[in-house]
């Protein structure tokens, strides 16, 4: 029985190492793709795209996390920016709105219809985050399965 317990413990450690390695490699690949897709005029936004173990920094745009209950990698954008919401605005675009202080309120939007405030025409969406995630999701999961299988064969 001790031999079996030792082999199971070794398998658990091997799976843990393989999963960690695969998750980090996948996160780096995904971040690189996102950075290549983001609009070049958004240099600060491009620099903010990164990954972290655990939860995303507050205010940042985050993809579904990869991992289990014990380990989690989160891909995020917008952390460290003066206005982290820029990551969302670039990804999804914005509707026409009032940029005057308080313009985001219902009253501020009503001011625009009365000819008051400073109108902004809105911005077209320039997706970079979710297209990269959707493009890589299957490959990420396949990589994790391959790494785990390879680790188990060694044990």
Order of alpha helices (4+ residues) and beta strands (2+ residues): alpha-alpha-beta-beta-beta-beta-alpha-beta-alpha-beta-alpha
